[in-house]
Amino acid sequence: MQANLEVLEGLVRRLDISVPMDQLEAEVQSRLKRLARNVKMDGFRPGKAPLSAVARQHAPGVRQDVLGETLQNRFSEAVQAHQLKIAGYPRFEPKAGQAGTTEMTFSASFEVYPEVKIDDLSTSKISRAVVDLGDAEVMKTLEVLQKQRRTFASADRAAVEGDLVRFDYQGTVDGVAFEGGKGEDFAAVIGEGRLLKDFEQNLIGVKAGDSKGFDLTFPAEYGAKELAGKAAHFEVQVKDVQAPVLPAVDAEFAKALGVENGDVEKLKSEVKANLELEVKRRVQAKLKERAMDLLIQKSTLDLPQSLVAMETERLMKMTEADMQSRGVQTMKLSADMFTGQAERRVRLGLILAEIVQANQLTARPEQIRALIAEQAQSYEDPEQVVQWYYQSPERLHEIESLALEENVVGWVAGQSQVEDVTTSFEELMGRA
């Protein structure tokens, strides 16, 4: 076997692989004979068809299989001989002008993994959020939980933000009613964003029994294209204004949130524990993001385009499947929409693999166990969740990948200068 290696542009390589035709045909005939022992063909009992008839029907497919397997085997041998690390899959093409030759030569084009160079990080700085979680944050969270369980009661006053308004409405554009522009007994909470902002603002100050007319302009990016950017007039008849009624933070409230004995102090401690866990996750996620950004800035490598294409295809299929699962009408997705994200993911994957290998950053069993336990904390039966992870190699592999990422972030933090930055809980949660 000959396997000459040629270095092309960038990461692209080419191997010329020769396949002796007599060996290939010998294997084809051997397989046809084995096939003839059991094959079913019209006009013959199973296994009784003559070899010539079997060959006429099955030889092309068998020959293609044998050729494909032979090329893969010889390609693997050549790759080992040249000590290559293949990225993606090879593309085999027969060389021209080989009719009547005793062997066929194929060109296998492929990419190899790049060399990854990471600059010194000792002078680089990354920030880490430090959050002081106190009683105020616990009370704010309880207020959110109260609002989630609020009720509404009729109020003999003008509507303010947060009130529920029940009304009929009729909209027109240039004096003509439009589809979806009429509603009866419609209810909306002012400030929740269910309606256009200008519509909601016109509900502030109305009372039960009021009638009100007002103009507004649909946004240019409005979903209904026939209305986008157009001026409309609405007439509203208010039926009821209801004020929110929050439940008291008492034993019944605690029981409703899973504290069986109704202990309010236990509820507060559980809320604080959940907040602490969420703060830890957010701080780690932001530190990871900054560490990854730093690695991209400080690393030099060529990207295997075959890996980028594979990741682009994977992201596109994931998006399509997600849209279908949520009942969203699948639009025509373009690969260009995912190329940037795919390039970043491939780049980071190669950088992380280099750091893990160079520094032997293995995922320790106790680290994996701790991560699984942390994931399980949010569930009613944590131990059952732990068992669920350990029952599946695929799920365990996902946790192992998270552990390796944690180890890389720790390595970056150890190599660079980490600045602790005092951050409010609201800012960390993106509410500032």
FENUR-V750089 format. One line per field, one symbol per residue. psi: psi as a letter, one per 20 degrees, with the letter a starting at -180 (. if undefined). Layout:
psi: ???
This chain:
psi: ppnpppobpcjprpppppophhgghghghghhghhhhiqpqpiqqpjjqqhhggghhigggghgggggggggghggghghhjlqoppbqqoppqqqljpjqiqqpqpoprqrqrpppprpjhiqpqqppopooahghghhghhghghhkqrqqppmrqqrpiqppprqqpqqpkjpqqpjjpqplqpqppiijhrqghgghiipiqrpiqppqqqrpqqhjqgohiipjqpqpqppophqppqqoqqqnaghgghhjjohjjohhhgghgggghggghggggghghggghgggghghjqpqqpohhhggghggghghggghgghhjjpporoqqhhhiggggggggghghgghgggghjlmqoqghgggggghghihiqhnhhhgghggiiohghhhghhggghgghgghgghhhaopopoppqggghiki.
